[in-house]
Amino acid sequence: MTEINNVKIIAVDHGHGNIKTANTVTHTGITEYDSEPALGGNILEYDGKWYKIGEGHKEFISDKSFDKDFYLFTLMAIAREL
């Protein structure tokens, strides 16, 4: 993360196996839960669901802009970087 004129800039690299920021690397695995998972880890709560991120790898997708999971990966990456 870089800050210029009080603006935080967070770069996110959406790789096929890992999501990377300047300070983090997380595997692209994602599992959705209807309630909060008992075991911790990279847990993201979004829109009434819980997502455990970082275990395993997501299958190859040529156009990531149409996949909801990559939006969730972006939210997770921003949260981890902040």
C-alpha positions as CSV (number, residue, x, y, z in Angstrom):
1,M,0.0,0.0,0.0
2,T,1.2,3.4,-0.9
3,E,-0.2,6.7,0.3
4,I,0.0,9.9,-1.9
5,N,-1.7,13.1,-0.8
6,N,-3.7,11.3,1.8
7,V,-5.0,8.8,-0.8
8,K,-4.3,5.1,-0.1
9,I,-3.3,3.1,-3.2
10,I,-3.7,-0.7,-3.0
11,A,-2.5,-2.8,-5.9
12,V,-4.1,-6.2,-6.3
13,D,-2.7,-8.9,-8.6
14,H,-5.4,-11.5,-9.5
15,G,-3.2,-14.4,-10.4
16,H,-4.6,-17.8,-11.3
17,G,-3.1,-19.5,-8.2
18,N,-2.7,-16.6,-5.8
19,I,-4.1,-13.1,-5.1
20,K,-1.2,-10.8,-4.3
21,T,-0.8,-7.3,-2.8
22,A,2.4,-5.5,-1.8
23,N,2.4,-7.3,1.6
24,T,0.3,-10.4,1.2
25,V,-0.1,-13.6,-0.9
26,T,-3.2,-15.7,-0.5
27,H,-4.2,-18.9,-2.4
28,T,-7.3,-18.5,-4.6
29,G,-9.4,-21.2,-2.8
30,I,-12.8,-20.1,-1.6
31,T,-15.6,-21.9,0.4
32,E,-19.0,-20.3,1.1
33,Y,-20.8,-20.9,4.4
34,D,-24.3,-19.9,5.5
35,S,-23.1,-19.3,9.1
36,E,-19.8,-18.2,10.6
37,P,-17.2,-21.0,10.3
38,A,-16.0,-22.4,13.7
39,L,-12.4,-22.4,12.7
40,G,-10.7,-19.1,11.9
41,G,-8.5,-18.1,9.0
42,N,-9.1,-15.6,6.2
43,I,-12.9,-15.2,6.8
44,L,-14.8,-12.6,4.8
45,E,-18.4,-11.8,5.7
46,Y,-20.3,-10.3,2.8
47,D,-24.0,-10.0,1.9
48,G,-25.2,-12.4,4.6
49,K,-22.7,-15.2,3.8
50,W,-19.3,-16.1,5.1
51,Y,-16.4,-17.1,2.9
52,K,-13.2,-18.9,3.9
53,I,-10.5,-17.8,1.6
54,G,-7.0,-19.2,0.9
55,E,-7.3,-23.0,1.1
56,G,-6.7,-24.7,-2.2
57,H,-6.8,-23.1,-5.6
58,K,-9.7,-22.0,-7.8
59,E,-9.9,-23.5,-11.3
60,F,-8.6,-21.5,-14.3
61,I,-11.0,-18.8,-15.6
62,S,-10.1,-16.8,-18.7
63,D,-12.2,-13.8,-17.9
64,K,-12.2,-13.1,-14.1
65,S,-14.4,-10.0,-14.4
66,F,-17.5,-12.2,-14.7
67,D,-16.7,-14.3,-11.6
68,K,-18.1,-13.2,-8.2
69,D,-15.3,-15.0,-6.4
70,F,-12.7,-12.6,-7.8
71,Y,-14.8,-9.7,-6.4
72,L,-14.7,-11.4,-3.0
73,F,-10.9,-12.0,-3.4
74,T,-10.5,-8.2,-4.1
75,L,-12.4,-7.3,-0.9
76,M,-10.3,-9.8,1.1
77,A,-7.0,-8.4,-0.4
78,I,-8.0,-4.8,0.4
79,A,-9.0,-5.8,4.0
80,R,-5.7,-7.7,4.5
81,E,-3.6,-4.8,3.1
82,L,-5.3,-2.2,5.4
